[in-house]
Amino acid sequence: MDKRHFLSALAVAGALPSMAAAAPKALRGPALLTVTGAIGKPNRGPFDPVTDQMMYKQKLKFDKAYAFDFAALDALPAVSIKPMLEYDRKQHTLSGPLLLDVLKAAGAPLEGTAKLTLRAVDGYAVTMTVAQAHLQRFIVATKMDGAPMALGGLGPLWAIYEPERIPEMANRAVQDRFGACPWALYHIDVQA
């Protein structure tokens, strides 16, 4: 048996990992969230100043990234939180994956000292440590009160936590609880 037929036979028999399994999972829709920096599982190439116009205008650059579409985020285990929001002072149910689960999917370091910069489409950015994201149990909300959030509102993604569960935040006025919660989140940069 020649080498080519031998390798083909092994692949058919399952003795070799399939190329499809080794390749990054293709997105089924447009990318909503891009994670860059210290990641170990990129699924897209480097920054492109033509196709990454918003990132270009916000002076971002990267050599590799992990992009999530809605289906990829929705496939991660979801959790629900019920914070009182500053906009109407009512409790709402927000659901989506934990921020740390999103980072884990991208192969980011989950050590407490790693720094995260979360950026919204309007350029608003906050920096926190992985430890803070863990302690405050941040989620990447994809739904509010059971419905997907629209761009132009608070979505389609919102990095948020439940301040009522954090004593130091619960004691603050409601309008002072969400400074670290960019709505219309589209980019996370990870620095180890």
Residue, then its C-alpha position, 0 to 999 in steps of 0.5 A: m500500500d502506498k503512503r497516500h492510500f495508507l494515510s487515507a485509510l487511517a483517516v477513514a478509520g478514524a485513526l487520524p484527527s479529521m481536518a474539519a475537527a482541527a479547523p476553527k468553527a465557521l461563523r454562521g452569521p456576522a461577527l458580533l464580538t471580536v476577542t483579541g490579544a492574548i488568546g490561544k484559539p484564533n478563528r480569524g486572521p489579522f486586522d484588516p483596515v478595509t473590512d474592520q472599519m470601526m476598529y480602524k477608526q478606533k485605532l485598534k490592531f491585532d494579528k489574530a482574533y476570535a470572532f463570535d456570531f450570535a449562534a456561537l455566543d448562544a451555544l455557550p451555557a447561559v446564565s440569567i441575572k436580574p439587575m435594576l437598570e438605571y434607565d427605567r429603575k426597573q428590574h430586568t432579566l438579562s441572559g447570556p454566557l459568563l464573560l469568563d466562558v467567552l474568554k475561555a472559548a477564545g483561549a484567553p488566560l483566566e488568571g486574575t491579573a490578566k487585563l480586559t478592555l471591553r469596547a462598545v461600538d461608540g468607542y466607550a471602553v472600560t478596563m478590568t481584571v479577570a479577577q473583577a470579571h469573576l468576582q462580579r460575575f459579568i455576563v455578555a448579555t444577548k437577551m433582555d427579558g427573553a428577547p434579543m437586544a437590538l443595535g441602537g438600543l442596549g445591544p446586541l451585546w451588553a457586558i453587565y453584572e448584577p450590582e445588587r449582589i455586590p455589597e460595595m456596588a449595591n450601596r451606590a446610587v443606581q446611576d453609579r453602578f454600571g460604569a464598567c458595563p459597556w452596552a453595544l459591546y463588540h470588542i474585548d482585548v486581553q492582556a496577560 
